[in-house]
């Protein structure tokens, strides 16, 4: 299999964002973005990322200060973010739970919420599907 060129995964015409479902004791890590929505940790693929999993590992490190293990692919879907279509891919993740969960300045808040608490919260449906698929395991 031929490797994908770095520019092919960082094409501005079709951004890709890798997100992770990271949970402890029935609660999922979510971050509040500047649009007031909860979202899963993760972010856009950069030219230096070898894969979506590498991008997600990097992003979880940047956003939460955690060293995550990236597991199985859960879902992929298209999200319209302020008029721009983004391909979202979600993965199950694991990491050691820190004594204090902190976040970078990319987000306004970090939460450790149950799927029931997120059901009525401002969060895209695609994230909820991924959360529910992990919660059902």
C-alpha positions in Angstrom: 0.0 0.0 0.0 1.4 3.4 -1.0 1.7 5.9 1.8 -0.5 9.0 1.6 1.3 12.2 1.0 1.1 14.6 3.9 -0.6 17.3 1.8 -3.4 14.9 0.9 -4.6 14.6 4.5 -4.3 18.4 5.2 -6.3 19.7 2.2 -8.1 22.9 3.2 -10.9 22.1 0.7 -12.0 19.1 2.8 -10.8 19.4 6.5 -10.7 16.2 8.5 -11.0 16.3 12.3 -10.1 13.2 14.5 -12.0 13.1 17.8 -11.8 10.7 20.7 -14.3 9.2 23.2 -12.3 9.0 26.5 -14.4 7.8 29.5 -13.9 6.8 33.1 -16.5 5.4 35.4 -19.4 6.0 32.9 -18.4 9.7 32.3 -17.0 11.1 29.1 -14.5 13.9 28.7 -15.9 16.8 26.7 -14.7 20.3 26.0 -16.7 23.4 25.5 -15.7 25.3 22.3 -16.1 29.0 21.5 -19.5 28.3 19.9 -20.8 27.1 23.3 -21.0 23.5 22.2 -19.6 20.5 23.9 -17.3 18.5 21.7 -15.0 15.5 22.0 -11.2 16.1 22.4 -9.3 16.1 19.2 -8.8 18.2 16.1 -7.7 18.7 12.6 -5.1 16.7 10.8 -1.9 18.6 10.2 0.6 17.9 7.4 3.0 16.4 9.9 0.5 13.8 11.1 1.0 10.3 9.7 -2.6 9.2 10.3 -5.8 10.3 12.0 -4.8 8.3 15.0 -1.5 10.2 15.3 -3.4 13.5 15.0 -5.8 12.5 17.7 -3.0 11.4 20.0 -1.2 14.8 19.5 -4.4 16.7 20.0 -5.4 14.9 23.2 -1.9 15.7 24.5 -2.2 19.4 23.6 -5.8 19.9 24.8 -5.8 17.7 28.0 -2.1 17.0 28.7 -2.8 13.2 28.5 -1.0 10.4 26.8 -3.8 8.5 25.1 -4.0 5.2 23.4 -6.2 5.4 20.3 -8.5 2.4 19.8 -11.1 1.4 17.3 -12.8 3.6 14.8 -16.3 4.4 16.0 -17.9 6.6 13.3 -17.4 9.1 10.6 -19.8 11.9 9.6 -19.9 15.3 8.0 -20.5 18.4 10.2 -21.2 21.9 9.0 -19.1 24.2 11.1 -20.1 27.8 10.4 -20.6 27.1 6.7 -17.6 24.9 6.3 -18.0 21.1 5.9 -15.7 19.0 8.0 -15.2 15.3 8.0 -15.3 14.0 11.6 -13.8 10.6 12.5 -14.2 9.4 16.0 -12.2 6.7 17.9 -12.5 5.0 21.2 -9.6 6.1 23.5 -8.0 5.2 26.8 -5.7 7.1 29.1 -4.7 7.1 32.7 -7.2 9.3 34.7 -5.4 12.4 36.1 -6.1 13.6 39.6 -7.2 16.9 38.1 -8.6 17.2 34.6 -7.4 20.4 33.0 -7.6 21.8 29.5 -5.7 24.1 27.1 -6.9 27.6 26.2 -8.4 26.2 23.0 -11.5 25.6 25.0 -13.5 27.4 27.7 -14.3 24.5 29.9 -13.7 20.7 30.4 -16.4 18.4 31.6 -16.7 14.8 32.7 -20.3 14.1 32.0 -22.6 11.1 31.6 -24.3 10.3 28.3 -27.6 11.1 30.0 -26.3 14.6 31.0 -25.1 15.2 27.4 -28.4 14.1 25.8 -30.0 17.5 26.3 -26.8 19.5 26.1 -25.5 21.5 23.1 -23.5 18.8 21.4 -23.6 17.6 17.8 -25.6 14.3 17.3 -22.5 12.6 15.7 -20.6 12.9 18.9 -23.5 11.5 20.9 -23.7 8.5 18.6 -20.0 7.8 19.2 -20.4 8.3 23.0 -23.4 5.9 23.0 -21.5 3.3 21.0 -18.8 3.2 23.7 -21.3 3.4 26.6 -23.1 0.4 25.2 -20.0 -1.8 25.3 
